């Protein structure tokens, strides 16, 4: 078995300590369970972003930006090339 060192900010450390105190799990077991739970998720990163409310949380003023992002990027890059 390999050992892994992880740096936690104060808030994450507090969450981990509180979780372990509440459940009686060791910190190692809690982290292992968290990794296993994340690995078991079958969601794509796009689905996770949507679940977290990250999709559509900003209004660009362009209604089709998500569907036509490649075309919009090409247009932006072409505009920069013409100006320079």
Phi and psi restraints in degrees (range 20) as a CNS / XPLOR table:
assign (resid 1 and name C) (resid 2 and name N)
       (resid 2 and name CA) (resid 2 and name C) 1.0 -101.6 20.0 2
assign (resid 2 and name N) (resid 2 and name CA)
       (resid 2 and name C) (resid 3 and name N) 1.0 153.9 20.0 2
assign (resid 2 and name C) (resid 3 and name N)
       (resid 3 and name CA) (resid 3 and name C) 1.0 -101.6 20.0 2
assign (resid 3 and name N) (resid 3 and name CA)
       (resid 3 and name C) (resid 4 and name N) 1.0 138.8 20.0 2
assign (resid 3 and name C) (resid 4 and name N)
       (resid 4 and name CA) (resid 4 and name C) 1.0 -127.2 20.0 2
assign (resid 4 and name N) (resid 4 and name CA)
       (resid 4 and name C) (resid 5 and name N) 1.0 129.4 20.0 2
assign (resid 4 and name C) (resid 5 and name N)
       (resid 5 and name CA) (resid 5 and name C) 1.0 -100.3 20.0 2
assign (resid 5 and name N) (resid 5 and name CA)
       (resid 5 and name C) (resid 6 and name N) 1.0 134.9 20.0 2
assign (resid 5 and name C) (resid 6 and name N)
       (resid 6 and name CA) (resid 6 and name C) 1.0 -130.7 20.0 2
assign (resid 6 and name N) (resid 6 and name CA)
       (resid 6 and name C) (resid 7 and name N) 1.0 134.7 20.0 2
assign (resid 6 and name C) (resid 7 and name N)
       (resid 7 and name CA) (resid 7 and name C) 1.0 -92.5 20.0 2
assign (resid 7 and name N) (resid 7 and name CA)
       (resid 7 and name C) (resid 8 and name N) 1.0 127.3 20.0 2
assign (resid 7 and name C) (resid 8 and name N)
       (resid 8 and name CA) (resid 8 and name C) 1.0 -115.8 20.0 2
assign (resid 8 and name N) (resid 8 and name CA)
       (resid 8 and name C) (resid 9 and name N) 1.0 137.5 20.0 2
assign (resid 8 and name C) (resid 9 and name N)
       (resid 9 and name CA) (resid 9 and name C) 1.0 -71.2 20.0 2
assign (resid 9 and name N) (resid 9 and name CA)
       (resid 9 and name C) (resid 10 and name N) 1.0 168.1 20.0 2
assign (resid 9 and name C) (resid 10 and name N)
       (resid 10 and name CA) (resid 10 and name C) 1.0 -59.0 20.0 2
assign (resid 10 and name N) (resid 10 and name CA)
       (resid 10 and name C) (resid 11 and name N) 1.0 -41.0 20.0 2
assign (resid 10 and name C) (resid 11 and name N)
       (resid 11 and name CA) (resid 11 and name C) 1.0 -65.2 20.0 2
assign (resid 11 and name N) (resid 11 and name CA)
       (resid 11 and name C) (resid 12 and name N) 1.0 -44.8 20.0 2
assign (resid 11 and name C) (resid 12 and name N)
       (resid 12 and name CA) (resid 12 and name C) 1.0 -66.1 20.0 2
assign (resid 12 and name N) (resid 12 and name CA)
       (resid 12 and name C) (resid 13 and name N) 1.0 -38.9 20.0 2
assign (resid 12 and name C) (resid 13 and name N)
       (resid 13 and name CA) (resid 13 and name C) 1.0 -61.8 20.0 2
assign (resid 13 and name N) (resid 13 and name CA)
       (resid 13 and name C) (resid 14 and name N) 1.0 -42.4 20.0 2
assign (resid 13 and name C) (resid 14 and name N)
       (resid 14 and name CA) (resid 14 and name C) 1.0 -63.1 20.0 2
assign (resid 14 and name N) (resid 14 and name CA)
       (resid 14 and name C) (resid 15 and name N) 1.0 -42.4 20.0 2
assign (resid 14 and name C) (resid 15 and name N)
       (resid 15 and name CA) (resid 15 and name C) 1.0 -61.4 20.0 2
assign (resid 15 and name N) (resid 15 and name CA)
       (resid 15 and name C) (resid 16 and name N) 1.0 -43.9 20.0 2
assign (resid 15 and name C) (resid 16 and name N)
       (resid 16 and name CA) (resid 16 and name C) 1.0 -64.7 20.0 2
assign (resid 16 and name N) (resid 16 and name CA)
       (resid 16 and name C) (resid 17 and name N) 1.0 -45.8 20.0 2
assign (resid 16 and name C) (resid 17 and name N)
       (resid 17 and name CA) (resid 17 and name C) 1.0 -62.5 20.0 2
assign (resid 17 and name N) (resid 17 and name CA)
       (resid 17 and name C) (resid 18 and name N) 1.0 -42.6 20.0 2
assign (resid 17 and name C) (resid 18 and name N)
       (resid 18 and name CA) (resid 18 and name C) 1.0 -65.7 20.0 2
assign (resid 18 and name N) (resid 18 and name CA)
       (resid 18 and name C) (resid 19 and name N) 1.0 -41.6 20.0 2
assign (resid 18 and name C) (resid 19 and name N)
       (resid 19 and name CA) (resid 19 and name C) 1.0 -61.7 20.0 2
assign (resid 19 and name N) (resid 19 and name CA)
       (resid 19 and name C) (resid 20 and name N) 1.0 -45.4 20.0 2
assign (resid 19 and name C) (resid 20 and name N)
       (resid 20 and name CA) (resid 20 and name C) 1.0 -65.8 20.0 2
assign (resid 20 and name N) (resid 20 and name CA)
       (resid 20 and name C) (resid 21 and name N) 1.0 -39.1 20.0 2
assign (resid 20 and name C) (resid 21 and name N)
       (resid 21 and name CA) (resid 21 and name C) 1.0 -65.2 20.0 2
assign (resid 21 and name N) (resid 21 and name CA)
       (resid 21 and name C) (resid 22 and name N) 1.0 -38.9 20.0 2
assign (resid 21 and name C) (resid 22 and name N)
       (resid 22 and name CA) (resid 22 and name C) 1.0 -72.0 20.0 2
assign (resid 22 and name N) (resid 22 and name CA)
       (resid 22 and name C) (resid 23 and name N) 1.0 -37.4 20.0 2
assign (resid 22 and name C) (resid 23 and name N)
       (resid 23 and name CA) (resid 23 and name C) 1.0 -99.4 20.0 2
assign (resid 23 and name N) (resid 23 and name CA)
       (resid 23 and name C) (resid 24 and name N) 1.0 -16.3 20.0 2
assign (resid 23 and name C) (resid 24 and name N)
       (resid 24 and name CA) (resid 24 and name C) 1.0 79.9 20.0 2
assign (resid 24 and name N) (resid 24 and name CA)
       (resid 24 and name C) (resid 25 and name N) 1.0 6.4 20.0 2
assign (resid 24 and name C) (resid 25 and name N)
       (resid 25 and name CA) (resid 25 and name C) 1.0 -80.7 20.0 2
assign (resid 25 and name N) (resid 25 and name CA)
       (resid 25 and name C) (resid 26 and name N) 1.0 153.7 20.0 2
assign (resid 25 and name C) (resid 26 and name N)
       (resid 26 and name CA) (resid 26 and name C) 1.0 -75.6 20.0 2
assign (resid 26 and name N) (resid 26 and name CA)
       (resid 26 and name C) (resid 27 and name N) 1.0 161.6 20.0 2
assign (resid 26 and name C) (resid 27 and name N)
       (resid 27 and name CA) (resid 27 and name C) 1.0 -61.0 20.0 2
assign (resid 27 and name N) (resid 27 and name CA)
       (resid 27 and name C) (resid 28 and name N) 1.0 -40.8 20.0 2
assign (resid 27 and name C) (resid 28 and name N)
       (resid 28 and name CA) (resid 28 and name C) 1.0 -61.0 20.0 2
assign (resid 28 and name N) (resid 28 and name CA)
       (resid 28 and name C) (resid 29 and name N) 1.0 -46.2 20.0 2
assign (resid 28 and name C) (resid 29 and name N)
       (resid 29 and name CA) (resid 29 and name C) 1.0 -65.1 20.0 2
assign (resid 29 and name N) (resid 29 and name CA)
       (resid 29 and name C) (resid 30 and name N) 1.0 -37.3 20.0 2
assign (resid 29 and name C) (resid 30 and name N)
       (resid 30 and name CA) (resid 30 and name C) 1.0 -65.2 20.0 2
assign (resid 30 and name N) (resid 30 and name CA)
       (resid 30 and name C) (resid 31 and name N) 1.0 -43.2 20.0 2
assign (resid 30 and name C) (resid 31 and name N)
       (resid 31 and name CA) (resid 31 and name C) 1.0 -65.9 20.0 2
assign (resid 31 and name N) (resid 31 and name CA)
       (resid 31 and name C) (resid 32 and name N) 1.0 -43.2 20.0 2
assign (resid 31 and name C) (resid 32 and name N)
       (resid 32 and name CA) (resid 32 and name C) 1.0 -59.7 20.0 2
assign (resid 32 and name N) (resid 32 and name CA)
       (resid 32 and name C) (resid 33 and name N) 1.0 -42.9 20.0 2
assign (resid 32 and name C) (resid 33 and name N)
       (resid 33 and name CA) (resid 33 and name C) 1.0 -64.8 20.0 2
assign (resid 33 and name N) (resid 33 and name CA)
       (resid 33 and name C) (resid 34 and name N) 1.0 -39.0 20.0 2
assign (resid 33 and name C) (resid 34 and name N)
       (resid 34 and name CA) (resid 34 and name C) 1.0 -64.0 20.0 2
assign (resid 34 and name N) (resid 34 and name CA)
       (resid 34 and name C) (resid 35 and name N) 1.0 -42.4 20.0 2
assign (resid 34 and name C) (resid 35 and name N)
       (resid 35 and name CA) (resid 35 and name C) 1.0 -65.3 20.0 2
assign (resid 35 and name N) (resid 35 and name CA)
       (resid 35 and name C) (resid 36 and name N) 1.0 -42.8 20.0 2
assign (resid 35 and name C) (resid 36 and name N)
       (resid 36 and name CA) (resid 36 and name C) 1.0 -61.9 20.0 2
assign (resid 36 and name N) (resid 36 and name CA)
       (resid 36 and name C) (resid 37 and name N) 1.0 -40.5 20.0 2
assign (resid 36 and name C) (resid 37 and name N)
       (resid 37 and name CA) (resid 37 and name C) 1.0 -65.5 20.0 2
assign (resid 37 and name N) (resid 37 and name CA)
       (resid 37 and name C) (resid 38 and name N) 1.0 -41.8 20.0 2
assign (resid 37 and name C) (resid 38 and name N)
       (resid 38 and name CA) (resid 38 and name C) 1.0 -65.5 20.0 2
assign (resid 38 and name N) (resid 38 and name CA)
       (resid 38 and name C) (resid 39 and name N) 1.0 -41.5 20.0 2
assign (resid 38 and name C) (resid 39 and name N)
       (resid 39 and name CA) (resid 39 and name C) 1.0 -66.9 20.0 2
assign (resid 39 and name N) (resid 39 and name CA)
       (resid 39 and name C) (resid 40 and name N) 1.0 -28.3 20.0 2
assign (resid 39 and name C) (resid 40 and name N)
       (resid 40 and name CA) (resid 40 and name C) 1.0 -79.1 20.0 2
assign (resid 40 and name N) (resid 40 and name CA)
       (resid 40 and name C) (resid 41 and name N) 1.0 -15.8 20.0 2
assign (resid 40 and name C) (resid 41 and name N)
       (resid 41 and name CA) (resid 41 and name C) 1.0 -66.9 20.0 2
assign (resid 41 and name N) (resid 41 and name CA)
       (resid 41 and name C) (resid 42 and name N) 1.0 135.1 20.0 2
assign (resid 41 and name C) (resid 42 and name N)
       (resid 42 and name CA) (resid 42 and name C) 1.0 -101.0 20.0 2
assign (resid 42 and name N) (resid 42 and name CA)
       (resid 42 and name C) (resid 43 and name N) 1.0 5.0 20.0 2
assign (resid 42 and name C) (resid 43 and name N)
       (resid 43 and name CA) (resid 43 and name C) 1.0 -68.8 20.0 2
assign (resid 43 and name N) (resid 43 and name CA)
       (resid 43 and name C) (resid 44 and name N) 1.0 148.6 20.0 2
assign (resid 43 and name C) (resid 44 and name N)
       (resid 44 and name CA) (resid 44 and name C) 1.0 -80.2 20.0 2
assign (resid 44 and name N) (resid 44 and name CA)
       (resid 44 and name C) (resid 45 and name N) 1.0 166.6 20.0 2
assign (resid 44 and name C) (resid 45 and name N)
       (resid 45 and name CA) (resid 45 and name C) 1.0 -63.0 20.0 2
assign (resid 45 and name N) (resid 45 and name CA)
       (resid 45 and name C) (resid 46 and name N) 1.0 -33.5 20.0 2
assign (resid 45 and name C) (resid 46 and name N)
       (resid 46 and name CA) (resid 46 and name C) 1.0 -64.3 20.0 2
assign (resid 46 and name N) (resid 46 and name CA)
       (resid 46 and name C) (resid 47 and name N) 1.0 -41.1 20.0 2
assign (resid 46 and name C) (resid 47 and name N)
       (resid 47 and name CA) (resid 47 and name C) 1.0 -65.6 20.0 2
assign (resid 47 and name N) (resid 47 and name CA)
       (resid 47 and name C) (resid 48 and name N) 1.0 -40.6 20.0 2
assign (resid 47 and name C) (resid 48 and name N)
       (resid 48 and name CA) (resid 48 and name C) 1.0 -63.3 20.0 2
assign (resid 48 and name N) (resid 48 and name CA)
       (resid 48 and name C) (resid 49 and name N) 1.0 -41.9 20.0 2
assign (resid 48 and name C) (resid 49 and name N)
       (resid 49 and name CA) (resid 49 and name C) 1.0 -62.3 20.0 2
assign (resid 49 and name N) (resid 49 and name CA)
       (resid 49 and name C) (resid 50 and name N) 1.0 -40.0 20.0 2
assign (resid 49 and name C) (resid 50 and name N)
       (resid 50 and name CA) (resid 50 and name C) 1.0 -66.7 20.0 2
assign (resid 50 and name N) (resid 50 and name CA)
       (resid 50 and name C) (resid 51 and name N) 1.0 -42.5 20.0 2
assign (resid 50 and name C) (resid 51 and name N)
       (resid 51 and name CA) (resid 51 and name C) 1.0 -60.8 20.0 2
assign (resid 51 and name N) (resid 51 and name CA)
       (resid 51 and name C) (resid 52 and name N) 1.0 -33.9 20.0 2
assign (resid 51 and name C) (resid 52 and name N)
       (resid 52 and name CA) (resid 52 and name C) 1.0 -82.3 20.0 2
assign (resid 52 and name N) (resid 52 and name CA)
       (resid 52 and name C) (resid 53 and name N) 1.0 -0.8 20.0 2
assign (resid 52 and name C) (resid 53 and name N)
       (resid 53 and name CA) (resid 53 and name C) 1.0 78.9 20.0 2
assign (resid 53 and name N) (resid 53 and name CA)
       (resid 53 and name C) (resid 54 and name N) 1.0 19.0 20.0 2
assign (resid 53 and name C) (resid 54 and name N)
       (resid 54 and name CA) (resid 54 and name C) 1.0 -86.2 20.0 2
assign (resid 54 and name N) (resid 54 and name CA)
       (resid 54 and name C) (resid 55 and name N) 1.0 -20.7 20.0 2
assign (resid 54 and name C) (resid 55 and name N)
       (resid 55 and name CA) (resid 55 and name C) 1.0 -84.6 20.0 2
assign (resid 55 and name N) (resid 55 and name CA)
       (resid 55 and name C) (resid 56 and name N) 1.0 124.8 20.0 2
assign (resid 55 and name C) (resid 56 and name N)
       (resid 56 and name CA) (resid 56 and name C) 1.0 78.2 20.0 2
assign (resid 56 and name N) (resid 56 and name CA)
       (resid 56 and name C) (resid 57 and name N) 1.0 14.1 20.0 2
assign (resid 56 and name C) (resid 57 and name N)
       (resid 57 and name CA) (resid 57 and name C) 1.0 -84.0 20.0 2
assign (resid 57 and name N) (resid 57 and name CA)
       (resid 57 and name C) (resid 58 and name N) 1.0 -8.3 20.0 2
assign (resid 57 and name C) (resid 58 and name N)
       (resid 58 and name CA) (resid 58 and name C) 1.0 -123.3 20.0 2
assign (resid 58 and name N) (resid 58 and name CA)
       (resid 58 and name C) (resid 59 and name N) 1.0 142.3 20.0 2
assign (resid 58 and name C) (resid 59 and name N)
       (resid 59 and name CA) (resid 59 and name C) 1.0 -103.4 20.0 2
assign (resid 59 and name N) (resid 59 and name CA)
       (resid 59 and name C) (resid 60 and name N) 1.0 110.1 20.0 2
assign (resid 59 and name C) (resid 60 and name N)
       (resid 60 and name CA) (resid 60 and name C) 1.0 -84.2 20.0 2
assign (resid 60 and name N) (resid 60 and name CA)
       (resid 60 and name C) (resid 61 and name N) 1.0 -14.1 20.0 2
assign (resid 60 and name C) (resid 61 and name N)
       (resid 61 and name CA) (resid 61 and name C) 1.0 85.5 20.0 2
assign (resid 61 and name N) (resid 61 and name CA)
       (resid 61 and name C) (resid 62 and name N) 1.0 -5.3 20.0 2
assign (resid 61 and name C) (resid 62 and name N)
       (resid 62 and name CA) (resid 62 and name C) 1.0 -111.3 20.0 2
assign (resid 62 and name N) (resid 62 and name CA)
       (resid 62 and name C) (resid 63 and name N) 1.0 111.8 20.0 2
assign (resid 62 and name C) (resid 63 and name N)
       (resid 63 and name CA) (resid 63 and name C) 1.0 -67.1 20.0 2
assign (resid 63 and name N) (resid 63 and name CA)
       (resid 63 and name C) (resid 64 and name N) 1.0 -28.1 20.0 2
assign (resid 63 and name C) (resid 64 and name N)
       (resid 64 and name CA) (resid 64 and name C) 1.0 -106.7 20.0 2
assign (resid 64 and name N) (resid 64 and name CA)
       (resid 64 and name C) (resid 65 and name N) 1.0 21.9 20.0 2
assign (resid 64 and name C) (resid 65 and name N)
       (resid 65 and name CA) (resid 65 and name C) 1.0 -60.1 20.0 2
assign (resid 65 and name N) (resid 65 and name CA)
       (resid 65 and name C) (resid 66 and name N) 1.0 -40.0 20.0 2
assign (resid 65 and name C) (resid 66 and name N)
       (resid 66 and name CA) (resid 66 and name C) 1.0 -66.1 20.0 2
assign (resid 66 and name N) (resid 66 and name CA)
       (resid 66 and name C) (resid 67 and name N) 1.0 -40.7 20.0 2
assign (resid 66 and name C) (resid 67 and name N)
       (resid 67 and name CA) (resid 67 and name C) 1.0 -77.9 20.0 2
assign (resid 67 and name N) (resid 67 and name CA)
       (resid 67 and name C) (resid 68 and name N) 1.0 -32.7 20.0 2
assign (resid 67 and name C) (resid 68 and name N)
       (resid 68 and name CA) (resid 68 and name C) 1.0 -117.4 20.0 2
assign (resid 68 and name N) (resid 68 and name CA)
       (resid 68 and name C) (resid 69 and name N) 1.0 34.1 20.0 2
assign (resid 68 and name C) (resid 69 and name N)
       (resid 69 and name CA) (resid 69 and name C) 1.0 -62.0 20.0 2
assign (resid 69 and name N) (resid 69 and name CA)
       (resid 69 and name C) (resid 70 and name N) 1.0 -35.7 20.0 2
assign (resid 69 and name C) (resid 70 and name N)
       (resid 70 and name CA) (resid 70 and name C) 1.0 -63.8 20.0 2
assign (resid 70 and name N) (resid 70 and name CA)
       (resid 70 and name C) (resid 71 and name N) 1.0 -45.2 20.0 2
assign (resid 70 and name C) (resid 71 and name N)
       (resid 71 and name CA) (resid 71 and name C) 1.0 -63.6 20.0 2
assign (resid 71 and name N) (resid 71 and name CA)
       (resid 71 and name C) (resid 72 and name N) 1.0 -43.7 20.0 2
assign (resid 71 and name C) (resid 72 and name N)
       (resid 72 and name CA) (resid 72 and name C) 1.0 -62.3 20.0 2
assign (resid 72 and name N) (resid 72 and name CA)
       (resid 72 and name C) (resid 73 and name N) 1.0 -39.2 20.0 2
assign (resid 72 and name C) (resid 73 and name N)
       (resid 73 and name CA) (resid 73 and name C) 1.0 -65.1 20.0 2
assign (resid 73 and name N) (resid 73 and name CA)
       (resid 73 and name C) (resid 74 and name N) 1.0 -44.7 20.0 2
assign (resid 73 and name C) (resid 74 and name N)
       (resid 74 and name CA) (resid 74 and name C) 1.0 -59.2 20.0 2
assign (resid 74 and name N) (resid 74 and name CA)
       (resid 74 and name C) (resid 75 and name N) 1.0 -42.2 20.0 2
assign (resid 74 and name C) (resid 75 and name N)
       (resid 75 and name CA) (resid 75 and name C) 1.0 -62.7 20.0 2
assign (resid 75 and name N) (resid 75 and name CA)
       (resid 75 and name C) (resid 76 and name N) 1.0 -43.8 20.0 2
assign (resid 75 and name C) (resid 76 and name N)
       (resid 76 and name CA) (resid 76 and name C) 1.0 -62.6 20.0 2
assign (resid 76 and name N) (resid 76 and name CA)
       (resid 76 and name C) (resid 77 and name N) 1.0 -45.5 20.0 2
assign (resid 76 and name C) (resid 77 and name N)
       (resid 77 and name CA) (resid 77 and name C) 1.0 -65.7 20.0 2
assign (resid 77 and name N) (resid 77 and name CA)
       (resid 77 and name C) (resid 78 and name N) 1.0 -38.2 20.0 2
assign (resid 77 and name C) (resid 78 and name N)
       (resid 78 and name CA) (resid 78 and name C) 1.0 -64.1 20.0 2
assign (resid 78 and name N) (resid 78 and name CA)
       (resid 78 and name C) (resid 79 and name N) 1.0 -39.1 20.0 2
assign (resid 78 and name C) (resid 79 and name N)
       (resid 79 and name CA) (resid 79 and name C) 1.0 -63.4 20.0 2
assign (resid 79 and name N) (resid 79 and name CA)
       (resid 79 and name C) (resid 80 and name N) 1.0 -38.1 20.0 2
assign (resid 79 and name C) (resid 80 and name N)
       (resid 80 and name CA) (resid 80 and name C) 1.0 -68.8 20.0 2
assign (resid 80 and name N) (resid 80 and name CA)
       (resid 80 and name C) (resid 81 and name N) 1.0 -37.4 20.0 2
assign (resid 80 and name C) (resid 81 and name N)
       (resid 81 and name CA) (resid 81 and name C) 1.0 -66.1 20.0 2
assign (resid 81 and name N) (resid 81 and name CA)
       (resid 81 and name C) (resid 82 and name N) 1.0 -40.6 20.0 2
assign (resid 81 and name C) (resid 82 and name N)
       (resid 82 and name CA) (resid 82 and name C) 1.0 -66.3 20.0 2
assign (resid 82 and name N) (resid 82 and name CA)
       (resid 82 and name C) (resid 83 and name N) 1.0 -36.9 20.0 2
assign (resid 82 and name C) (resid 83 and name N)
       (resid 83 and name CA) (resid 83 and name C) 1.0 -73.3 20.0 2
assign (resid 83 and name N) (resid 83 and name CA)
       (resid 83 and name C) (resid 84 and name N) 1.0 -32.5 20.0 2
